[in-house]
Amino acid sequence: MISIRDARMPNFIPHQRFWLIILVFMFACSNQSTTMPIQSPTQTVISPTFTLTPTVIPVTTTPSPLPTEPVIPLITPDPIQVERWREYEDALAKAFFKSYLQPEEVVCEWVILGQEDQEVYVWAHCAGIYSAMPSQASIPTVIHIGMDGSVQSAEIPGSGTAYAPSIQRMFPPDVQEIIFSHISFPFSQERADRLRWRRGHPDEPPWIVFSTLTIQPTQSVIPWISPDTYQIKNWKEYQIALAKGFLSYVPAEQVVCEWEFLGQSGDEVYVWATCAEIGNVGYPEGLAVIHIGEDGSALFAEARIDFPTEIRETFPLDVQERYFGGLIHFQELTNRLRWRQLGHSEEPPLIISGIPSTP
């Protein structure tokens, strides 16, 4: 009889059973294993690193030369021109100011640029003696002279669009070149100062004559009016009042002023004054009335009184005579003003620090 166990399991011999077990084990192991990735050797390429080393190449920079101003061939006046300098000045005054100012109220400085026959070509700078701002101008001019060297008249070019055609009509080519190469003539400091100085000394000759003299004339002396005790004590208040009157748009502490006393009546002090902003150019000037308090302090100033009719209504006769006669130290005041602008603003004005003694 065959048992159930024998019916389900085939009969194996021992060694066959052993190999069967081995095969089953290997099969089971093969199903549970995980395949590991195989890394293939890869060649790593490292890019080269470049280090930039700056190379300094010295370069010499040669600045472009500035345009050279043309040399102005100034001409020394001849003996007749030296002798007749008043005629030249009067003609220039008439040409510049017409009937607005009389010749005796004007001083001029000029240089000679050329001459042909009865024409002398000059560049002139003229100013009113007692009111230089805005009564001043610098213009190339033709002076017409007679056969004996006497001055007949003077002619100035037109303004605006008429200026260039006038220059071309009035002046020869070489003089035109000088004129067109300059917006305004570069007058030397000596001539500019001489013009200002002559406003107080109108009878003295201009620089073009003065520089040729071997013996200098005796210069006239203008006497000073000394300040009183209160005017010395309160000079800063005077300066503040004048600063507000002449340069109202600038803080008073940024302004220096120079002034000359011309007289006093009651609570009004009459002065000629010029003021300037520290570190800036331009010197507004003119007559002024300083109103003072009972203690002598300066309250406020009415400045820049220039019109002749207004002057005659405002100032006493002795002040008018001094003013219209140009008896004012214009250049001395300006020199002190310049000095105080250049780092000496706390120093007192000339009228306080010590005016020159009158011989």
Secondary structure as GFF3:
##gff-version 3
##sequence-region A 1 359
A	DSSP	alpha_helix	4	8	.	.	.	ID=ss1
A	DSSP	alpha_helix	14	32	.	.	.	ID=ss2
A	DSSP	alpha_helix	79	83	.	.	.	ID=ss3
A	DSSP	alpha_helix	85	97	.	.	.	ID=ss4
A	DSSP	three_ten_helix	103	105	.	.	.	ID=ss5
A	DSSP	beta_strand	106	116	.	.	.	ID=ss6
A	DSSP	beta_strand	119	128	.	.	.	ID=ss7
A	DSSP	beta_strand	136	145	.	.	.	ID=ss8
A	DSSP	beta_strand	151	155	.	.	.	ID=ss9
A	DSSP	three_ten_helix	160	162	.	.	.	ID=ss10
A	DSSP	alpha_helix	163	170	.	.	.	ID=ss11
A	DSSP	alpha_helix	173	180	.	.	.	ID=ss12
A	DSSP	alpha_helix	189	198	.	.	.	ID=ss13
A	DSSP	alpha_helix	207	210	.	.	.	ID=ss14
A	DSSP	alpha_helix	229	233	.	.	.	ID=ss15
A	DSSP	alpha_helix	235	246	.	.	.	ID=ss16
A	DSSP	three_ten_helix	252	254	.	.	.	ID=ss17
A	DSSP	beta_strand	255	265	.	.	.	ID=ss18
A	DSSP	beta_strand	268	277	.	.	.	ID=ss19
A	DSSP	beta_strand	285	292	.	.	.	ID=ss20
A	DSSP	beta_strand	298	305	.	.	.	ID=ss21
A	DSSP	alpha_helix	308	314	.	.	.	ID=ss22
A	DSSP	alpha_helix	317	324	.	.	.	ID=ss23
A	DSSP	alpha_helix	330	341	.	.	.	ID=ss24
A	DSSP	alpha_helix	350	353	.	.	.	ID=ss25
###
